[in-house]
Amino acid sequence: MAGAPIGNVAKALQDLIGKTPSVLSTRPGNLYQVLSRAPDGGVGRKVHQQRWSMKGIQGSYWEVTKTQFKDEGRHGKAWGVFYWKGRQITPAPTRITGALKYSWKEGMSHPNLAPAQPKPKPIQSLPEAAPY
């Protein structure tokens, strides 16, 4: 085994473990999936709805203060302080809404974090039909 190439070791580990556990995933998900990946349940983390970045809104986020999870971190409740465009909106922690409805990511919203939108292809003229 000492002479085994690195690729074989990686494949063997992948076969042993199976697919990547959701805890190690960095992709967006509902709020509870994103927060349940953190070892502390997401308390103290900043999270934002991915659509805010797509709309060009920056500096907006929830700072999570309390979480309760159920169904293996896919559902639950979360509370936090809301910041919109850098200004604190809620004076005390409130329940975070839209947790299951939207896609969430860690950190503050920023237009540069938005996924690249595909550019439309220019319309090309069709070849003229041959006369009969």
N, C-alpha and C positions, 0 to 999 in steps of 0.2 A: 504494500500500500504506500510505502515511502516514495516510490517512483511514480505514483499516480498523478496525472496532470490535474491542474486546478479545476478545469471544466468538469471532470468526472466527480470530484469531491462536491462541487456545487450541485450537480445533478443528483448525487446520492443524498445530500441533505434535503433537497427539494422533494425527492421521492419519500424520504422519511417523514418530513413535516407535513407534506401536502401543500395546499394553497397557503398564501401568506395570511396570518391571523389578522382580523380586522383591527386589533389593537395597534398593530404596526403600520396600518394604512395611513397615508397622508392625504388621501383624496377627500373632497368635500362630501358631506352627508347631512342628514338632519342634525339638529342641534345636539341631541342626546348622543348620537353616534360619535360626533366630533369630541364632545366633552368626556365621554366614557373612555376614550383612548388614553387620556391623561392619568397618571398614577394617583393624583390627588382629586380625581373626579372633575377636574376642570376649574376648581375654585381658584380665583385669582387670575385666570386666563382672560384674554380679550378675544372675542369672537364677533364675526360680522356676517351678514347675509351676502352671499356672492353676487346677487343682483345689484347691490349698491355699487360695487366696483365696476360692473358692466355699464351702469348709468353715469359713471364718472364722478360719483360722490366719494370724497376722501375724508379720512379722519373720523369716521363713524363706526361705533362698535358698542358692544355690551361688555362690561367687566363683571364676570360671574362671581357671585358671593356665596351661593348655596346650590346644591344639586341633590336630586333624588332620582335614582334610576330604577327601572323595572324592565322585564323582558330582555335581559342580557344587554342592557344599554341602548335599546332601540326606542324606548319610550321613557317618560318620566316627567319631572318638573325641574325648572331651573329659575333662579332669581339673580338679579344683578342690577347694576347702575348703568343707565343708558347715556351715551355720549353721541351727539349729532354734530358733525363737522367741527369736532374738537371742543364743543361746549357741553358741559354736563347738563342733562335735561331732567333726570329724576334725582331728587335730593336724597332719597333713601332707596334701598333695594326693592325692586318690584318684580313681579312674575314676567318672564320673557315670553312674548307672544310670537306666533309664527314658527315655532320650533319644528314642527313636522311639515309645515307647508312649504318652506323654502330650503334651499341648499346653503349650508353654512361652512365657513372656514375659520381657522384661527388667525388672530391678528386684526389690525385695523383695515378698513376698506381703503383701497387706493386704485385709481384707474389703471396703473401699470400692472396690477395683479389680475386684471380681467383677462379671460381667455381670448386669444386672437379671433376676431370675427373673420370668416372667410370673405374674400373680396369677390364681388360678382364678376363673372366673365363678360367681356364685351360681346354684344350680339353681332354675329357675322352675317353678312348678306348671303342669301341662298343662291346657288347657281341658277342661271336662267334656264327655263324649260326649252327643250328642242322643239322647233315647229314641226307640225305633222305634215 
